[in-house]
Amino acid sequence: MTVKDLNTNEYGSFYQPYIDICGQKKLLEELEGSLNDTASFFLSIPDDKIDYSYEPGKWTIKELIQHLIDSERIFTYRALRIARKDNTELMGYDHDNYVPESKANRRDYSELIEEYKNVRQGSIFLYESFTEDMLLTAGIANNISISVRAIGFIIAGHCRHHVNIIKERYL
């Protein structure tokens, strides 16, 4: 299954940039590929940039990595509940509030990267466990209908989006 298999009614339009950035790889290939690409990229960032933000009030690279970790955990939680046919409407979250509360800038950079890799590997295991029917299942999260398979592409695309921001604005 690739992005072209998705229907636009499987996700909110604000996720379109994340979907588009995935290209035409299969879902699991994209999750694995973005894991490898992202981890290698993070390891290549010079030490003097990891606590840098390109203007006051913007996140540091450490905070961006923590944001990716937190967001991926939330998205996979949603995917799991929807795949298991839990019809409870899932609330949204305010990612802007999570970042300062994470205290990411106090963390060791290599530990953040390791945590990112472990969270992504957990997401890959979860998506490998889903059947075709589970991937097609949709539920309500953040007041929109979203499918399990769309969430997987959003996870990968969200990560690639932030890597591009780091390349453009931080380095």
C-alpha positions in Angstrom: 0.0 0.0 0.0 1.3 3.4 -1.0 0.1 7.0 -0.6 -1.7 6.8 -3.9 -4.0 4.1 -2.3 -5.2 6.6 0.2 -8.5 8.4 -0.2 -8.6 12.1 0.9 -11.5 11.2 3.2 -9.1 9.1 5.3 -7.4 12.1 6.9 -7.9 15.8 7.5 -6.7 18.2 4.7 -4.1 19.7 7.1 -2.2 16.4 7.0 -1.8 16.6 3.2 1.8 18.0 3.3 2.8 15.1 5.5 1.1 12.6 3.1 2.7 14.2 0.0 6.2 14.2 1.4 6.1 10.4 1.6 6.4 9.8 -2.1 5.4 6.5 -3.5 7.0 4.0 -1.1 5.0 1.3 0.6 3.9 2.2 4.1 6.3 0.0 6.0 9.2 0.9 3.6 8.5 4.6 4.4 8.4 4.0 8.1 11.7 2.1 8.0 13.3 4.4 5.5 12.4 7.6 7.4 13.8 5.9 10.6 17.1 5.3 9.0 17.3 8.6 7.2 16.3 10.6 10.2 18.5 8.8 12.7 21.6 9.2 10.4 20.7 12.9 9.9 20.4 13.6 13.6 23.8 12.0 14.2 25.3 14.3 11.6 24.2 17.5 13.2 27.2 19.4 14.7 27.3 19.7 18.5 27.1 23.4 18.4 23.7 23.3 16.7 21.7 20.9 18.9 20.7 23.5 21.4 20.3 26.2 18.7 17.0 27.8 17.6 16.9 30.0 14.6 15.0 32.8 16.3 13.6 33.5 19.8 10.6 31.4 20.7 11.4 28.7 18.1 12.2 25.1 19.2 15.8 23.8 19.5 16.8 20.7 17.6 16.5 18.8 20.9 13.0 20.0 21.3 12.1 19.1 17.7 13.3 15.6 18.3 11.3 15.4 21.5 8.3 16.7 19.5 8.7 13.9 17.0 8.9 11.3 19.8 5.8 12.7 21.6 3.8 13.1 18.4 4.6 9.6 17.2 3.6 8.1 20.5 0.2 9.9 20.3 -0.3 8.9 16.6 0.5 5.2 17.3 -1.9 5.3 20.3 -4.6 6.5 18.0 -3.8 3.9 15.4 -3.9 1.1 17.9 -7.2 2.2 19.4 -8.8 2.6 15.9 -7.3 -0.7 14.7 -8.8 -2.5 17.7 -12.3 -1.1 16.8 -12.4 1.3 19.8 -15.1 3.7 18.7 -14.3 6.3 21.4 -13.6 9.7 19.8 -10.0 10.5 20.5 -9.2 14.0 21.7 -6.6 16.3 20.1 -3.6 17.6 21.9 -1.7 20.9 21.8 1.8 20.1 20.7 2.9 23.6 21.6 2.3 22.9 25.2 4.2 19.6 25.2 7.5 21.0 24.1 8.3 23.3 27.1 7.0 20.7 29.5 9.2 18.0 28.0 12.4 19.7 29.2 14.1 18.3 26.2 17.0 20.8 26.4 18.1 19.2 29.6 18.4 15.8 28.0 21.4 14.1 26.6 21.3 14.4 22.8 22.4 10.8 22.1 19.7 9.5 24.4 17.0 11.6 22.6 18.2 10.0 19.3 18.1 6.5 20.8 14.6 7.1 22.2 13.5 8.4 18.8 14.8 5.2 17.2 13.1 2.9 19.8 9.8 4.7 19.4 9.9 4.4 15.7 10.9 0.7 15.9 7.9 0.2 18.1 5.7 1.9 15.5 7.1 -0.4 12.8 6.3 -3.5 14.9 2.8 -2.2 15.5 2.2 -1.5 11.8 3.7 -4.9 10.9 1.0 -6.5 13.2 -1.9 -4.8 11.5 -4.0 -6.8 9.0 -5.2 -5.2 5.8 -8.6 -4.7 7.4 -7.1 -3.0 10.4 -5.2 -0.6 8.2 -8.4 0.3 6.4 -10.3 0.9 9.7 -11.1 4.6 10.4 -12.0 6.3 13.6 -12.4 9.8 14.9 -9.4 11.6 16.3 -9.2 15.4 16.9 -12.7 15.7 15.4 -11.8 14.2 12.0 -12.2 10.8 10.5 -8.8 9.2 10.0 -7.7 5.7 8.9 -5.0 3.6 10.5 -3.0 3.5 7.3 -3.2 7.3 6.9 -1.8 7.7 10.4 1.2 5.6 9.4 2.0 7.9 6.5 1.4 10.9 8.6 3.9 9.6 11.1 6.6 9.2 8.4 5.7 12.4 6.7 5.7 14.5 9.9 9.2 13.3 10.6 10.5 14.1 7.1 8.8 17.5 7.3 10.7 18.5 10.5 14.0 17.2 9.1 13.5 19.5 6.1 12.8 22.4 8.5 16.1 21.7 10.3 18.0 21.6 7.1 16.4 24.8 5.8 16.4 26.9 9.0 18.9 25.5 11.5 22.0 24.3 9.6 
